[in-house]
């Protein structure tokens, strides 16, 4: 066997190896992406978030009314979550009437009946207001949303306080974790940025749970009490909390 023949075989082998690597790499990447997407889809399908509320929004973007402040207090219970949200709105323009909507949403393995609030009430400057509810949008067992809408009249330069109280079924997933979500991105439609927002979640009534995740960043936690504080911000990410079980929870 000549030297040229001996040296030629390894070179051919390397060429074949390179060709195979180039062919197999995209397939391996596609398989990994498919597996990850499948895992995420399974996690989404195994979760149920019901009666998710959030920041008030004008049903149409408004040029003169801004949100001065927002304060949310959520108390998570074994069977019911209770939320009180207080919004201060100020009109910096001429007299106007605004259709104000409060979001009501459900994600994951939920139907329309289980997605809705267990109870809902609202006041403007301490006076109860009439509410109309928009039809559900979206598909059951995926993503459902609608709004609780009221008309709010503003004189020039007037500041008004809107309070919303609602109760909802607890959110959970197949791992036994408790889930809580509060939508803040709906507040981006007011004039300018939101002056301040304080969101507090009290989960001390829950036994046998520990924090798993709290988003967005900046959450301050003490035990099972959580707080987010924002100043002059445009919301881009929802408030999301997951509490995992440490042991079997007695009913």
Backbone as numpy.savetxt, mean C-alpha at the origin, in Angstrom:
# Nx Ny Nz CAx CAy CAz Cx Cy Cz
50.76 -39.43 -34.69 49.91 -38.24 -34.69 50.79 -37.00 -34.69
50.54 -36.05 -35.59 51.38 -34.88 -35.72 51.07 -33.88 -34.64
52.05 -32.97 -34.30 51.81 -31.95 -33.29 50.64 -31.04 -33.64
50.48 -30.70 -34.94 49.37 -29.81 -35.31 48.03 -30.44 -35.00
47.91 -31.76 -35.18 46.65 -32.43 -34.88 46.35 -32.41 -33.40
47.41 -32.67 -32.55 47.21 -32.66 -31.10 46.79 -31.29 -30.61
47.38 -30.24 -31.16 47.03 -28.89 -30.70 45.69 -28.44 -31.23
45.23 -29.04 -32.34 43.96 -28.61 -32.93 42.76 -29.09 -32.16
42.84 -30.26 -31.53 41.68 -30.82 -30.83 41.23 -29.96 -29.64
42.15 -29.54 -28.74 41.71 -28.67 -27.65 41.09 -27.38 -28.16
41.63 -26.81 -29.22 41.07 -25.57 -29.75 39.64 -25.77 -30.22
39.36 -26.88 -30.89 38.00 -27.17 -31.34 37.08 -27.38 -30.15
37.60 -28.06 -29.13 36.80 -28.32 -27.93 36.41 -27.03 -27.25
37.36 -26.06 -27.17 37.05 -24.76 -26.55 35.99 -24.00 -27.33
36.05 -24.11 -28.65 35.05 -23.43 -29.48 33.66 -23.99 -29.23
33.57 -25.32 -29.16 32.27 -25.96 -28.88 31.76 -25.55 -27.52
32.67 -25.49 -26.53 32.27 -25.10 -25.17 31.72 -23.68 -25.14
32.39 -22.77 -25.87 31.92 -21.39 -25.89 30.54 -21.28 -26.53
30.33 -22.03 -27.59 29.04 -22.01 -28.29 27.93 -22.50 -27.37
28.21 -23.62 -26.66 27.22 -24.17 -25.74 26.90 -23.20 -24.61
27.94 -22.55 -24.08 27.71 -21.59 -22.99 26.82 -20.44 -23.45
27.09 -19.94 -24.66 26.28 -18.84 -25.19 24.84 -19.26 -25.41
24.63 -20.49 -25.78 23.28 -20.99 -26.04 22.53 -21.27 -24.74
23.26 -21.80 -23.74 22.60 -22.22 -22.51 22.35 -21.08 -21.55
23.21 -20.03 -21.56 23.08 -18.95 -20.59 21.73 -18.24 -20.65
21.23 -17.84 -21.84 19.90 -17.21 -21.87 18.81 -18.13 -21.34
18.94 -19.45 -21.62 17.93 -20.39 -21.12 17.95 -20.47 -19.61
19.15 -20.48 -19.04 19.26 -20.52 -17.58 18.70 -19.26 -16.94
19.01 -18.10 -17.53 18.48 -16.83 -17.01 16.97 -16.80 -17.09
16.41 -17.26 -18.21 14.96 -17.28 -18.37 14.32 -18.19 -17.34
14.95 -19.34 -17.07 14.41 -20.27 -16.08 14.41 -19.65 -14.70
15.50 -18.93 -14.34 15.58 -18.29 -13.04 14.52 -17.21 -12.89
14.34 -16.39 -13.95 13.33 -15.34 -13.90 11.93 -15.92 -13.77
11.68 -17.00 -14.50 10.37 -17.65 -14.42 10.10 -18.16 -13.02
11.13 -18.75 -12.40 10.98 -19.27 -11.05 10.69 -18.16 -10.06
11.45 -17.03 -10.18 11.24 -15.92 -9.26 9.86 -15.32 -9.44
9.43 -15.13 -10.69 8.10 -14.56 -10.94 7.02 -15.48 -10.39
7.23 -16.80 -10.57 6.25 -17.74 -10.04 6.15 -17.67 -8.54
7.32 -17.50 -7.86 7.30 -17.38 -6.40 6.58 -16.12 -5.97
6.84 -14.99 -6.67 6.17 -13.74 -6.31 4.67 -13.83 -6.54
4.28 -14.47 -7.66 2.85 -14.61 -7.94 2.18 -15.45 -6.87
2.87 -16.51 -6.43 2.30 -17.36 -5.38 2.14 -16.59 -4.09
3.15 -15.75 -3.76 3.05 -14.95 -2.54 1.88 -13.98 -2.64
1.69 -13.35 -3.81 0.58 -12.41 -3.97 -0.75 -13.12 -3.86
-0.87 -14.30 -4.48 -2.14 -15.03 -4.46 -2.46 -15.57 -3.08
-1.44 -15.79 -2.23 -1.65 -16.34 -0.91 -1.86 -15.26 0.15
-1.93 -14.00 -0.27 -2.14 -12.89 0.65 -3.52 -12.29 0.44
-4.08 -11.74 1.52 -5.38 -11.07 1.43 -5.32 -9.78 2.22
-5.48 -8.66 1.52 -5.54 -7.35 2.15 -6.94 -6.79 1.92
-7.68 -6.57 3.01 -9.08 -6.21 2.91 -9.34 -4.87 3.58
-10.23 -4.06 2.99 -10.57 -2.78 3.60 -9.37 -1.88 3.76
-8.57 -1.73 2.69 -7.39 -0.87 2.74 -7.80 0.57 2.46
-7.52 1.46 3.40 -7.83 2.88 3.23 -6.60 3.66 2.83
-6.74 5.00 2.79 -5.59 5.80 2.40 -5.87 7.29 2.43
-4.94 8.04 1.88 -4.99 9.50 1.89 -6.10 10.02 0.99
-6.81 11.05 1.48 -7.83 11.72 0.66 -7.23 12.21 -0.65
-8.06 12.23 -1.68 -7.63 12.79 -2.95 -8.79 13.56 -3.59
-8.47 14.62 -4.35 -9.52 15.23 -5.17 -9.79 14.30 -6.34
-11.06 14.11 -6.67 -11.37 13.19 -7.75 -10.86 13.71 -9.09
-10.60 15.02 -9.15 -9.87 15.61 -10.26 -8.76 16.48 -9.67
-7.60 16.47 -10.29 -6.47 17.24 -9.76 -6.87 18.69 -9.57
-6.56 19.25 -8.39 -7.06 20.58 -8.04 -5.94 21.60 -7.97
-6.17 22.81 -8.57 -5.09 23.80 -8.67 -4.93 24.70 -7.44
-5.88 24.72 -6.51 -5.79 25.70 -5.43 -5.94 25.14 -4.02
-6.31 23.86 -3.87 -6.46 23.29 -2.53 -5.28 22.38 -2.25
-4.61 22.63 -1.12 -3.45 21.82 -0.75 -3.72 21.09 0.56
-3.01 20.00 0.78 -3.12 19.25 2.03 -2.04 19.77 2.98
-2.49 20.42 4.05 -1.56 20.97 5.03 -0.97 19.87 5.89
-1.83 18.95 6.33 -1.34 17.87 7.19 -2.27 16.67 7.13
-1.69 15.54 7.54 -2.42 14.27 7.62 -1.93 13.53 8.85
-2.86 13.05 9.65 -2.48 12.26 10.82 -3.33 11.00 10.85
-2.67 9.85 10.91 -3.36 8.55 10.86 -2.98 7.75 12.09
-3.99 7.22 12.76 -3.77 6.34 13.90 -4.51 5.03 13.61
-3.75 3.93 13.49 -4.33 2.61 13.22 -4.07 1.71 14.42
-5.12 1.06 14.88 -5.01 0.10 15.99 -5.41 -1.28 15.47
-4.44 -2.18 15.43 -4.68 -3.51 14.90 -5.19 -4.42 16.01
-6.30 -5.12 15.74 -6.87 -6.03 16.71 -6.87 -7.46 16.21
-7.27 -8.38 17.07 -7.29 -9.79 16.71 -8.25 -10.07 15.56
-9.38 -9.35 15.52 -10.39 -9.61 14.49 -10.76 -8.38 13.67
-10.43 -7.17 14.20 -10.80 -5.93 13.50 -9.67 -4.91 13.63
-9.38 -4.22 12.53 -8.44 -3.09 12.55 -9.26 -1.80 12.56
-8.86 -0.84 13.41 -9.59 0.43 13.53 -8.66 1.58 13.17
-9.13 2.43 12.26 -8.27 3.51 11.75 -9.01 4.84 11.83
-8.32 5.86 12.33 -8.81 7.24 12.31 -7.81 8.09 11.56
-8.27 8.81 10.54 -7.39 9.66 9.73 -7.93 11.09 9.75
-7.06 12.04 10.06 -7.44 13.45 10.14 -6.65 14.24 9.10
-7.36 14.98 8.25 -6.74 15.73 7.17 -7.09 17.21 7.31
-6.10 18.07 7.17 -6.30 19.52 7.16 -6.04 20.02 5.75
-7.07 20.62 5.13 -6.99 21.11 3.76 -7.15 22.63 3.73
-6.38 23.30 2.89 -6.46 24.77 2.80 -6.60 25.20 1.35
-7.56 26.11 1.12 -7.77 26.65 -0.21 -6.99 27.95 -0.35
-6.07 28.02 -1.29 -5.26 29.22 -1.47 -5.75 30.03 -2.66
-6.92 29.68 -3.21 -7.44 30.40 -4.36 -8.86 30.91 -4.13
-9.62 31.04 -5.21 -10.99 31.52 -5.14 -11.90 30.44 -4.56
-13.15 30.84 -4.26 -14.13 29.88 -3.73 -14.28 28.70 -4.69
-14.40 27.51 -4.11 -14.48 26.32 -4.95 -15.14 25.18 -4.19
-15.69 24.22 -4.93 -16.23 22.99 -4.36 -15.42 21.82 -4.91
-14.97 20.96 -4.00 -14.10 19.86 -4.40 -14.78 18.53 -4.09
-14.77 17.63 -5.07 -15.21 16.26 -4.84 -14.03 15.50 -4.24
-14.15 15.15 -2.96 -13.05 14.54 -2.22 -13.31 13.05 -2.07
-12.34 12.22 -2.45 -12.51 10.77 -2.39 -11.57 10.12 -1.39
-12.09 9.15 -0.63 -11.27 8.35 0.27 -11.16 6.95 -0.32
-9.94 6.45 -0.55 -9.79 5.15 -1.24 -10.21 3.97 -0.37
-10.77 2.97 -1.03 -11.14 1.71 -0.39 -10.68 0.60 -1.32
-9.75 -0.25 -0.84 -9.12 -1.21 -1.74 -8.99 -2.59 -1.11
-8.79 -3.56 -1.98 -8.51 -4.92 -1.54 -7.58 -5.58 -2.54
-6.60 -6.32 -2.02 -5.63 -7.02 -2.88 -5.59 -8.48 -2.53
-5.19 -9.29 -3.50 -4.98 -10.71 -3.24 -6.26 -11.51 -3.30
-6.33 -12.53 -2.47 -7.44 -13.49 -2.50 -8.65 -12.94 -1.77
-9.30 -11.91 -2.37 -10.47 -11.28 -1.76 -11.57 -11.08 -2.80
-12.80 -11.09 -2.33 -13.94 -10.74 -3.16 -14.43 -9.35 -2.80
-15.42 -8.86 -3.50 -15.89 -7.49 -3.27 -16.46 -7.31 -1.87
-17.18 -8.31 -1.37 -17.79 -8.17 -0.06 -16.73 -8.11 1.04
-15.71 -8.97 0.95 -14.68 -8.98 1.99 -13.71 -7.81 1.84
-13.64 -7.19 0.65 -12.73 -6.07 0.44 -13.24 -4.78 1.07
-14.55 -4.67 1.28 -15.11 -3.41 1.75 -14.88 -3.20 3.25
-14.96 -1.92 3.67 -14.83 -1.60 5.08 -15.98 -2.24 5.87
-15.69 -2.60 7.11 -16.76 -3.08 7.98 -17.64 -1.91 8.42
-17.04 -0.75 8.63 -17.79 0.46 8.96 -17.03 1.66 8.41
-17.74 2.75 8.16 -17.12 3.96 7.60 -17.94 5.18 7.99
-17.26 6.25 8.42 -17.93 7.52 8.71 -16.95 8.65 8.47
-17.48 9.84 8.22 -16.62 10.99 7.95 -17.30 12.28 8.39
-16.50 13.23 8.83 -17.00 14.55 9.20 -16.15 15.63 8.52
-16.75 16.81 8.34 -16.03 17.99 7.87 -16.24 19.07 8.92
-15.17 19.51 9.55 -15.24 20.47 10.66 -16.20 20.00 11.74
-16.18 18.69 12.01 -16.98 18.11 13.08 -18.41 17.78 12.71
-18.83 18.07 11.48 -20.21 17.83 11.05 -20.24 16.60 10.14
-21.07 15.58 10.45 -21.18 14.40 9.58 -21.58 14.78 8.17
-21.04 14.09 7.19 -21.32 14.40 5.79 -21.91 13.21 5.08
-22.69 13.48 4.04 -23.24 12.41 3.22 -22.15 11.89 2.29
-22.20 10.60 2.03 -21.16 9.93 1.24 -21.81 9.17 0.09
-21.20 9.24 -1.08 -21.59 8.35 -2.17 -20.41 7.45 -2.48
-20.68 6.23 -2.89 -19.63 5.25 -3.14 -19.57 4.91 -4.62
-18.39 5.02 -5.20 -18.23 4.71 -6.62 -18.26 3.19 -6.82
-18.55 2.73 -8.02 -18.54 1.27 -8.29 -17.13 0.69 -8.14
-17.06 -0.60 -7.83 -15.78 -1.29 -7.76 -15.12 -1.31 -9.14
-13.81 -1.13 -9.13 -13.00 -1.29 -10.34 -12.00 -2.42 -10.11
-11.69 -3.18 -11.16 -10.72 -4.26 -11.04 -11.37 -5.62 -10.95
-10.54 -6.64 -10.80 -10.99 -8.02 -10.79 -10.90 -8.61 -9.39
-11.92 -9.42 -9.03 -11.88 -10.11 -7.76 -10.69 -11.06 -7.71
-10.17 -11.28 -6.51 -8.99 -12.11 -6.26 -7.73 -11.54 -6.89
-7.77 -10.25 -7.27 -6.57 -9.60 -7.79 -6.41 -8.22 -7.16
-7.14 -7.24 -7.67 -6.99 -5.87 -7.19 -8.32 -5.15 -7.37
-8.94 -4.78 -6.25 -10.22 -4.08 -6.27 -10.05 -2.69 -5.68
-10.73 -1.71 -6.25 -10.65 -0.36 -5.70 -11.92 0.42 -5.99
-12.27 1.31 -5.07 -13.35 2.25 -5.25 -13.11 3.41 -4.29
-14.02 4.44 -4.32 -13.84 5.62 -3.48 -15.13 5.96 -2.73
-14.97 6.45 -1.50 -16.05 7.05 -0.73 -15.93 8.56 -0.94
-16.91 9.17 -1.61 -16.78 10.54 -2.11 -17.77 11.48 -1.41
-17.29 12.70 -1.13 -18.15 13.76 -0.57 -17.78 15.08 -1.21
-18.70 16.04 -1.18 -18.45 17.39 -1.69 -18.03 18.29 -0.52
-16.96 19.02 -0.71 -16.47 19.94 0.33 -16.35 21.33 -0.29
-17.06 22.29 0.30 -17.05 23.67 -0.18 -15.98 24.48 0.54
-15.20 25.24 -0.22 -14.15 26.09 0.34 -14.39 27.55 -0.03
-14.39 28.42 0.96 -14.36 29.85 0.69 -12.92 30.25 0.36
-12.67 31.44 -0.17 -11.29 31.86 -0.45 -10.45 31.85 0.83
-9.32 31.17 0.80 -8.42 31.12 1.94 -8.88 30.25 3.09
-9.97 29.51 2.93 -10.52 28.72 4.04 -9.73 27.43 4.29
-9.61 27.09 5.58 -9.01 25.82 6.00 -10.09 24.94 6.59
-10.14 23.68 6.15 -11.16 22.75 6.64 -10.50 21.45 7.11
-11.14 20.83 8.11 -10.62 19.58 8.67 -11.57 18.43 8.37
-11.06 17.42 7.73 -11.83 16.23 7.38 -11.32 15.06 8.23
-12.26 14.38 8.90 -11.90 13.22 9.70 -12.61 11.99 9.13
-11.88 10.91 8.96 -12.43 9.64 8.46 -12.15 8.56 9.50
-13.17 7.78 9.80 -13.01 6.63 10.69 -13.53 5.39 9.96
-12.74 4.32 10.00 -13.21 3.08 9.39 -12.66 1.88 10.14
-13.35 0.76 9.99 -12.86 -0.52 10.51 -12.78 -1.50 9.35
-11.86 -2.45 9.47 -11.63 -3.40 8.37 -11.21 -4.75 8.93
-11.42 -5.77 8.11 -10.94 -7.11 8.45 -9.41 -7.12 8.39
-8.75 -7.88 9.24 -7.29 -7.93 9.22 -6.76 -8.54 7.92
-5.63 -8.02 7.45 -4.94 -8.62 6.31 -4.04 -9.73 6.80
-3.84 -10.76 5.97 -3.02 -11.89 6.37 -2.50 -12.63 5.15
-1.53 -13.52 5.36 -1.06 -14.38 4.29 -1.03 -15.83 4.76
-0.67 -16.74 3.85 -0.74 -18.16 4.15 0.29 -18.60 5.18
1.29 -17.75 5.48 2.29 -18.06 6.49 1.83 -17.68 7.89
0.62 -17.11 8.00 0.11 -16.71 9.30 0.51 -15.31 9.71
1.17 -14.56 8.81 1.57 -13.19 9.13 0.38 -12.25 9.07
0.41 -11.20 9.88 -0.57 -10.13 9.81 -0.03 -9.03 8.91
-0.89 -8.49 8.05 -0.51 -7.48 7.10 -1.34 -6.23 7.30
-0.69 -5.06 7.19 -1.42 -3.80 7.23 -0.85 -2.89 6.15
-1.75 -2.30 5.37 -1.34 -1.36 4.32 -2.20 -0.11 4.39
-1.57 1.04 4.19 -2.28 2.31 4.10 -1.76 3.04 2.87
-2.68 3.40 1.97 -2.32 4.01 0.69 -2.06 5.51 0.89
-0.88 5.98 0.53 -0.59 7.41 0.64 -0.40 8.09 -0.72
-0.15 7.31 -1.78 0.12 7.90 -3.09 -1.08 8.66 -3.65
-2.27 8.35 -3.16 -3.46 9.08 -3.62 -3.40 10.56 -3.23
-2.56 10.91 -2.24 -2.45 12.30 -1.80 -1.60 13.17 -2.71
-1.04 12.59 -3.76 -0.16 13.36 -4.64 -0.93 14.30 -5.58
-2.26 14.23 -5.60 -3.04 15.02 -6.55 -3.40 16.41 -6.04
-3.14 16.70 -4.75 -3.42 18.03 -4.23 -2.37 19.03 -4.73
-2.65 20.32 -4.58 -1.71 21.34 -5.02 -0.41 21.24 -4.21
0.71 21.16 -4.91 1.99 21.12 -4.24 2.22 19.84 -3.45
3.17 19.89 -2.54 3.49 18.74 -1.70 2.59 18.73 -0.47
2.54 17.58 0.21 1.82 17.49 1.48 2.71 18.10 2.56
2.14 19.00 3.36 2.93 19.69 4.37 3.55 18.75 5.38
2.73 17.89 5.97 3.24 16.91 6.93 2.30 15.73 6.98
2.87 14.58 7.31 2.07 13.37 7.47 2.67 12.54 8.60
1.84 12.17 9.56 2.24 11.32 10.68 1.34 10.09 10.66
1.94 8.93 10.47 1.19 7.67 10.43 1.67 6.78 11.57
0.75 6.39 12.44 1.08 5.56 13.59 0.28 4.27 13.53
0.95 3.16 13.78 0.30 1.85 13.81 0.59 1.20 15.15
-0.47 0.88 15.89 -0.35 0.26 17.20 -0.81 -1.20 17.10
0.13 -2.13 17.23 -0.20 -3.56 17.14 0.00 -4.26 18.48
0.00 -3.50 19.56 0.29 -4.09 20.88 -0.81 -5.02 21.36
-1.98 -4.95 20.74 -3.07 -5.87 21.14 -2.87 -7.27 20.56
-1.96 -7.41 19.63 -1.71 -8.71 19.02 -0.67 -9.47 19.85
-0.94 -10.72 20.15 -0.04 -11.52 20.95 0.66 -12.57 20.08
1.95 -12.77 20.32 2.69 -13.79 19.59 3.16 -13.36 18.22
3.36 -12.04 18.01 3.83 -11.53 16.72 5.09 -10.69 16.90
5.92 -10.68 15.87 7.12 -9.84 15.84 7.19 -9.15 14.48
7.84 -7.99 14.39 7.96 -7.29 13.11 8.75 -8.10 12.09
8.25 -8.16 10.86 8.96 -8.79 9.75 9.48 -7.73 8.78
8.64 -6.77 8.45 9.05 -5.70 7.55 8.17 -4.48 7.77
8.75 -3.30 7.52 8.02 -2.03 7.62 8.55 -1.11 6.53
7.68 -0.72 5.62 8.07 0.11 4.49 7.13 1.31 4.39
7.63 2.45 3.85 8.99 2.70 3.34 10.00 2.89 4.47
11.23 3.16 4.08 12.29 3.39 5.05 11.97 4.61 5.91
12.56 4.64 7.09 12.32 5.77 7.99 11.35 5.47 9.10
10.81 4.24 9.11 9.88 3.85 10.17 10.62 3.77 11.50
10.03 4.33 12.54 10.56 4.22 13.89 9.68 3.25 14.68
10.30 2.21 15.21 9.54 1.16 15.89 9.98 1.04 17.34
8.99 0.82 18.19 9.23 0.51 19.59 8.30 -0.64 19.95
8.88 -1.83 20.05 8.03 -3.00 20.26 7.11 -3.19 19.08
5.81 -3.20 19.33 4.81 -3.33 18.26 4.10 -1.99 17.99
4.80 -0.90 18.22 4.33 0.44 17.84 5.24 0.97 16.73
4.61 1.48 15.66 5.37 1.91 14.49 4.93 3.32 14.09
5.89 4.14 13.64 5.56 5.52 13.26 6.39 5.96 12.06
5.71 6.59 11.11 6.36 7.25 9.98 6.04 8.73 10.05
7.04 9.58 9.83 6.83 11.02 9.83 7.47 11.61 8.58
6.66 12.34 7.81 7.13 12.95 6.57 6.85 14.45 6.61
7.70 15.23 5.95 7.53 16.67 5.87 7.75 17.13 4.43
6.81 17.95 3.95 6.91 18.52 2.60 7.28 17.45 1.57
6.40 16.47 1.43 6.75 15.35 0.56 5.65 15.05 -0.45
6.07 14.43 -1.53 5.14 13.90 -2.53 5.18 12.38 -2.39
4.09 11.76 -1.94 4.13 10.31 -1.66 4.30 9.48 -2.92
5.22 8.50 -2.82 5.49 7.62 -3.95 5.43 6.14 -3.58
5.28 5.85 -2.29 5.28 4.45 -1.84 4.29 4.30 -0.69
3.53 3.19 -0.70 2.50 2.98 0.31 3.12 2.54 1.65
2.38 2.79 2.72 2.76 2.29 4.03 2.42 0.80 4.08
3.40 -0.03 4.45 3.19 -1.47 4.46 3.89 -2.08 5.66
3.15 -2.92 6.39 3.69 -3.54 7.60 3.36 -5.03 7.60
4.35 -5.85 7.94 4.13 -7.29 8.10 4.61 -7.73 9.47
3.75 -8.45 10.19 4.09 -9.00 11.49 4.02 -10.52 11.40
5.12 -11.19 11.76 5.15 -12.65 11.68 4.86 -13.29 13.02
4.34 -14.50 12.98 4.04 -15.23 14.21 5.31 -15.79 14.83
5.36 -15.74 16.15 6.47 -16.37 16.87 6.06 -17.73 17.41
4.73 -17.94 17.57 4.21 -19.20 18.08 2.73 -19.25 17.75
2.07 -20.36 18.06 0.63 -20.48 17.83 -0.09 -19.44 18.65
-1.00 -18.71 18.01 -1.75 -17.65 18.69 -3.09 -18.18 19.13
-3.38 -18.09 20.41 -4.66 -18.57 20.92 -5.77 -17.65 20.47
-6.87 -18.23 20.02 -7.99 -17.42 19.54 -8.85 -16.98 20.72
